[in-house]
Amino acid sequence: DQEFQSLSKKIAAVGIEGMTKEERAKRRRALEDLGVPNFMQFVSDNCNEVEVKVLKGRQLFRKEPKILQLNIGLYCNQACTHCHVESSPLRKEEPMSAEIAA
């Protein structure tokens, strides 16, 4: 929704620390409305007890990206079962223009 998008933009600009407690609570409620569990709940549900104890009380940091992937069309000369955009030689409904290919 509009409010969630607004908060996401603010997080990108100032980080989670730059948000007020109320803004963080609104974001959490918006995620809950979408059925997204909070991180520690997800960890508790999907990890063993040792992993949960290690993660509790720690702050996680993202690493620098090492790979940039651009999906610029659905046509591909292969049809891999693991493809997350389901590209294949049969997907010709979104052909890449010569301008983009150049």
PyMOL CGO cylinders between C-alpha atoms (Angstrom):
from pymol import cmd
from pymol.cgo import CYLINDER

trace = [
    CYLINDER, 0.00, 0.00, 0.00, 0.95, 3.67, -0.24, 0.3, 1, 1, 1, 1, 1, 1,
    CYLINDER, 0.95, 3.67, -0.24, 2.07, 3.99, 3.39, 0.3, 1, 1, 1, 1, 1, 1,
    CYLINDER, 2.07, 3.99, 3.39, 4.27, 0.89, 3.18, 0.3, 1, 1, 1, 1, 1, 1,
    CYLINDER, 4.27, 0.89, 3.18, 5.91, 2.21, 0.00, 0.3, 1, 1, 1, 1, 1, 1,
    CYLINDER, 5.91, 2.21, 0.00, 6.54, 5.55, 1.70, 0.3, 1, 1, 1, 1, 1, 1,
    CYLINDER, 6.54, 5.55, 1.70, 8.17, 3.89, 4.70, 0.3, 1, 1, 1, 1, 1, 1,
    CYLINDER, 8.17, 3.89, 4.70, 10.28, 1.67, 2.43, 0.3, 1, 1, 1, 1, 1, 1,
    CYLINDER, 10.28, 1.67, 2.43, 11.62, 4.75, 0.66, 0.3, 1, 1, 1, 1, 1, 1,
    CYLINDER, 11.62, 4.75, 0.66, 12.46, 6.37, 4.00, 0.3, 1, 1, 1, 1, 1, 1,
    CYLINDER, 12.46, 6.37, 4.00, 14.31, 3.24, 5.13, 0.3, 1, 1, 1, 1, 1, 1,
    CYLINDER, 14.31, 3.24, 5.13, 16.34, 3.31, 1.92, 0.3, 1, 1, 1, 1, 1, 1,
    CYLINDER, 16.34, 3.31, 1.92, 17.19, 6.97, 2.54, 0.3, 1, 1, 1, 1, 1, 1,
    CYLINDER, 17.19, 6.97, 2.54, 17.91, 7.08, 6.29, 0.3, 1, 1, 1, 1, 1, 1,
    CYLINDER, 17.91, 7.08, 6.29, 18.09, 3.44, 7.39, 0.3, 1, 1, 1, 1, 1, 1,
    CYLINDER, 18.09, 3.44, 7.39, 15.99, 1.72, 10.02, 0.3, 1, 1, 1, 1, 1, 1,
    CYLINDER, 15.99, 1.72, 10.02, 17.74, 3.70, 12.78, 0.3, 1, 1, 1, 1, 1, 1,
    CYLINDER, 17.74, 3.70, 12.78, 16.47, 6.97, 11.26, 0.3, 1, 1, 1, 1, 1, 1,
    CYLINDER, 16.47, 6.97, 11.26, 12.84, 5.94, 11.64, 0.3, 1, 1, 1, 1, 1, 1,
    CYLINDER, 12.84, 5.94, 11.64, 10.70, 6.72, 14.64, 0.3, 1, 1, 1, 1, 1, 1,
    CYLINDER, 10.70, 6.72, 14.64, 9.39, 3.92, 16.84, 0.3, 1, 1, 1, 1, 1, 1,
    CYLINDER, 9.39, 3.92, 16.84, 5.90, 4.63, 15.49, 0.3, 1, 1, 1, 1, 1, 1,
    CYLINDER, 5.90, 4.63, 15.49, 7.11, 4.35, 11.87, 0.3, 1, 1, 1, 1, 1, 1,
    CYLINDER, 7.11, 4.35, 11.87, 8.79, 1.02, 12.63, 0.3, 1, 1, 1, 1, 1, 1,
    CYLINDER, 8.79, 1.02, 12.63, 5.58, -0.24, 14.27, 0.3, 1, 1, 1, 1, 1, 1,
    CYLINDER, 5.58, -0.24, 14.27, 3.52, 0.84, 11.22, 0.3, 1, 1, 1, 1, 1, 1,
    CYLINDER, 3.52, 0.84, 11.22, 5.93, -0.98, 8.93, 0.3, 1, 1, 1, 1, 1, 1,
    CYLINDER, 5.93, -0.98, 8.93, 5.77, -4.11, 11.08, 0.3, 1, 1, 1, 1, 1, 1,
    CYLINDER, 5.77, -4.11, 11.08, 1.94, -4.01, 11.03, 0.3, 1, 1, 1, 1, 1, 1,
    CYLINDER, 1.94, -4.01, 11.03, 1.93, -3.55, 7.24, 0.3, 1, 1, 1, 1, 1, 1,
    CYLINDER, 1.93, -3.55, 7.24, 4.21, -6.59, 6.86, 0.3, 1, 1, 1, 1, 1, 1,
    CYLINDER, 4.21, -6.59, 6.86, 2.02, -8.62, 9.22, 0.3, 1, 1, 1, 1, 1, 1,
    CYLINDER, 2.02, -8.62, 9.22, -1.04, -7.67, 7.13, 0.3, 1, 1, 1, 1, 1, 1,
    CYLINDER, -1.04, -7.67, 7.13, 0.79, -9.16, 4.15, 0.3, 1, 1, 1, 1, 1, 1,
    CYLINDER, 0.79, -9.16, 4.15, 1.51, -12.35, 6.12, 0.3, 1, 1, 1, 1, 1, 1,
    CYLINDER, 1.51, -12.35, 6.12, 5.26, -11.68, 6.45, 0.3, 1, 1, 1, 1, 1, 1,
    CYLINDER, 5.26, -11.68, 6.45, 6.54, -12.91, 9.85, 0.3, 1, 1, 1, 1, 1, 1,
    CYLINDER, 6.54, -12.91, 9.85, 9.11, -10.86, 11.76, 0.3, 1, 1, 1, 1, 1, 1,
    CYLINDER, 9.11, -10.86, 11.76, 12.65, -12.08, 11.32, 0.3, 1, 1, 1, 1, 1, 1,
    CYLINDER, 12.65, -12.08, 11.32, 13.11, -13.72, 14.72, 0.3, 1, 1, 1, 1, 1, 1,
    CYLINDER, 13.11, -13.72, 14.72, 9.76, -15.50, 14.38, 0.3, 1, 1, 1, 1, 1, 1,
    CYLINDER, 9.76, -15.50, 14.38, 10.89, -16.80, 10.98, 0.3, 1, 1, 1, 1, 1, 1,
    CYLINDER, 10.89, -16.80, 10.98, 14.22, -17.93, 12.46, 0.3, 1, 1, 1, 1, 1, 1,
    CYLINDER, 14.22, -17.93, 12.46, 12.48, -19.63, 15.38, 0.3, 1, 1, 1, 1, 1, 1,
    CYLINDER, 12.48, -19.63, 15.38, 10.16, -21.47, 13.01, 0.3, 1, 1, 1, 1, 1, 1,
    CYLINDER, 10.16, -21.47, 13.01, 12.88, -22.55, 10.57, 0.3, 1, 1, 1, 1, 1, 1,
    CYLINDER, 12.88, -22.55, 10.57, 16.11, -23.06, 12.55, 0.3, 1, 1, 1, 1, 1, 1,
    CYLINDER, 16.11, -23.06, 12.55, 17.26, -25.34, 15.32, 0.3, 1, 1, 1, 1, 1, 1,
    CYLINDER, 17.26, -25.34, 15.32, 17.67, -24.11, 18.92, 0.3, 1, 1, 1, 1, 1, 1,
    CYLINDER, 17.67, -24.11, 18.92, 21.44, -23.55, 18.63, 0.3, 1, 1, 1, 1, 1, 1,
    CYLINDER, 21.44, -23.55, 18.63, 21.07, -21.37, 15.54, 0.3, 1, 1, 1, 1, 1, 1,
    CYLINDER, 21.07, -21.37, 15.54, 18.30, -19.34, 17.22, 0.3, 1, 1, 1, 1, 1, 1,
    CYLINDER, 18.30, -19.34, 17.22, 20.46, -18.73, 20.33, 0.3, 1, 1, 1, 1, 1, 1,
    CYLINDER, 20.46, -18.73, 20.33, 23.38, -17.58, 18.15, 0.3, 1, 1, 1, 1, 1, 1,
    CYLINDER, 23.38, -17.58, 18.15, 21.21, -15.09, 16.24, 0.3, 1, 1, 1, 1, 1, 1,
    CYLINDER, 21.21, -15.09, 16.24, 19.29, -13.62, 19.19, 0.3, 1, 1, 1, 1, 1, 1,
    CYLINDER, 19.29, -13.62, 19.19, 20.64, -10.25, 20.22, 0.3, 1, 1, 1, 1, 1, 1,
    CYLINDER, 20.64, -10.25, 20.22, 22.84, -9.89, 17.16, 0.3, 1, 1, 1, 1, 1, 1,
    CYLINDER, 22.84, -9.89, 17.16, 22.48, -7.30, 14.45, 0.3, 1, 1, 1, 1, 1, 1,
    CYLINDER, 22.48, -7.30, 14.45, 22.76, -8.63, 10.91, 0.3, 1, 1, 1, 1, 1, 1,
    CYLINDER, 22.76, -8.63, 10.91, 24.51, -6.67, 8.19, 0.3, 1, 1, 1, 1, 1, 1,
    CYLINDER, 24.51, -6.67, 8.19, 24.28, -7.05, 4.44, 0.3, 1, 1, 1, 1, 1, 1,
    CYLINDER, 24.28, -7.05, 4.44, 27.40, -7.79, 2.47, 0.3, 1, 1, 1, 1, 1, 1,
    CYLINDER, 27.40, -7.79, 2.47, 28.34, -5.83, -0.62, 0.3, 1, 1, 1, 1, 1, 1,
    CYLINDER, 28.34, -5.83, -0.62, 26.66, -7.28, -3.74, 0.3, 1, 1, 1, 1, 1, 1,
    CYLINDER, 26.66, -7.28, -3.74, 28.92, -9.43, -5.89, 0.3, 1, 1, 1, 1, 1, 1,
    CYLINDER, 28.92, -9.43, -5.89, 26.51, -10.25, -8.73, 0.3, 1, 1, 1, 1, 1, 1,
    CYLINDER, 26.51, -10.25, -8.73, 24.19, -8.01, -10.73, 0.3, 1, 1, 1, 1, 1, 1,
    CYLINDER, 24.19, -8.01, -10.73, 21.57, -9.84, -12.76, 0.3, 1, 1, 1, 1, 1, 1,
    CYLINDER, 21.57, -9.84, -12.76, 19.34, -8.08, -15.26, 0.3, 1, 1, 1, 1, 1, 1,
    CYLINDER, 19.34, -8.08, -15.26, 16.32, -9.86, -16.69, 0.3, 1, 1, 1, 1, 1, 1,
    CYLINDER, 16.32, -9.86, -16.69, 15.68, -7.90, -19.88, 0.3, 1, 1, 1, 1, 1, 1,
    CYLINDER, 15.68, -7.90, -19.88, 13.33, -10.35, -21.55, 0.3, 1, 1, 1, 1, 1, 1,
    CYLINDER, 13.33, -10.35, -21.55, 11.75, -13.76, -21.22, 0.3, 1, 1, 1, 1, 1, 1,
    CYLINDER, 11.75, -13.76, -21.22, 13.13, -15.30, -24.40, 0.3, 1, 1, 1, 1, 1, 1,
    CYLINDER, 13.13, -15.30, -24.40, 16.10, -17.59, -23.79, 0.3, 1, 1, 1, 1, 1, 1,
    CYLINDER, 16.10, -17.59, -23.79, 17.76, -20.31, -25.82, 0.3, 1, 1, 1, 1, 1, 1,
    CYLINDER, 17.76, -20.31, -25.82, 17.49, -22.65, -22.81, 0.3, 1, 1, 1, 1, 1, 1,
    CYLINDER, 17.49, -22.65, -22.81, 14.57, -23.83, -20.65, 0.3, 1, 1, 1, 1, 1, 1,
    CYLINDER, 14.57, -23.83, -20.65, 16.06, -24.47, -17.21, 0.3, 1, 1, 1, 1, 1, 1,
    CYLINDER, 16.06, -24.47, -17.21, 13.74, -25.87, -14.54, 0.3, 1, 1, 1, 1, 1, 1,
    CYLINDER, 13.74, -25.87, -14.54, 15.38, -23.63, -11.91, 0.3, 1, 1, 1, 1, 1, 1,
    CYLINDER, 15.38, -23.63, -11.91, 14.80, -20.38, -13.85, 0.3, 1, 1, 1, 1, 1, 1,
    CYLINDER, 14.80, -20.38, -13.85, 12.95, -17.94, -11.57, 0.3, 1, 1, 1, 1, 1, 1,
    CYLINDER, 12.95, -17.94, -11.57, 11.41, -16.01, -14.51, 0.3, 1, 1, 1, 1, 1, 1,
    CYLINDER, 11.41, -16.01, -14.51, 10.57, -19.16, -16.48, 0.3, 1, 1, 1, 1, 1, 1,
    CYLINDER, 10.57, -19.16, -16.48, 12.44, -18.07, -19.60, 0.3, 1, 1, 1, 1, 1, 1,
    CYLINDER, 12.44, -18.07, -19.60, 12.57, -20.42, -22.58, 0.3, 1, 1, 1, 1, 1, 1,
    CYLINDER, 12.57, -20.42, -22.58, 12.75, -20.50, -26.39, 0.3, 1, 1, 1, 1, 1, 1,
    CYLINDER, 12.75, -20.50, -26.39, 8.92, -20.47, -26.40, 0.3, 1, 1, 1, 1, 1, 1,
    CYLINDER, 8.92, -20.47, -26.40, 8.60, -17.17, -24.48, 0.3, 1, 1, 1, 1, 1, 1,
    CYLINDER, 8.60, -17.17, -24.48, 8.46, -14.78, -27.42, 0.3, 1, 1, 1, 1, 1, 1,
    CYLINDER, 8.46, -14.78, -27.42, 5.72, -12.45, -26.12, 0.3, 1, 1, 1, 1, 1, 1,
    CYLINDER, 5.72, -12.45, -26.12, 8.29, -9.96, -24.82, 0.3, 1, 1, 1, 1, 1, 1,
    CYLINDER, 8.29, -9.96, -24.82, 10.97, -9.77, -27.49, 0.3, 1, 1, 1, 1, 1, 1,
    CYLINDER, 10.97, -9.77, -27.49, 13.98, -7.57, -26.89, 0.3, 1, 1, 1, 1, 1, 1,
    CYLINDER, 13.98, -7.57, -26.89, 14.17, -4.66, -29.29, 0.3, 1, 1, 1, 1, 1, 1,
    CYLINDER, 14.17, -4.66, -29.29, 17.30, -4.10, -31.37, 0.3, 1, 1, 1, 1, 1, 1,
    CYLINDER, 17.30, -4.10, -31.37, 17.80, -0.82, -29.49, 0.3, 1, 1, 1, 1, 1, 1,
    CYLINDER, 17.80, -0.82, -29.49, 18.04, -2.61, -26.13, 0.3, 1, 1, 1, 1, 1, 1,
    CYLINDER, 18.04, -2.61, -26.13, 20.19, -5.41, -27.53, 0.3, 1, 1, 1, 1, 1, 1,
    CYLINDER, 20.19, -5.41, -27.53, 22.76, -2.92, -28.91, 0.3, 1, 1, 1, 1, 1, 1,
]
cmd.load_cgo(trace, "trace")
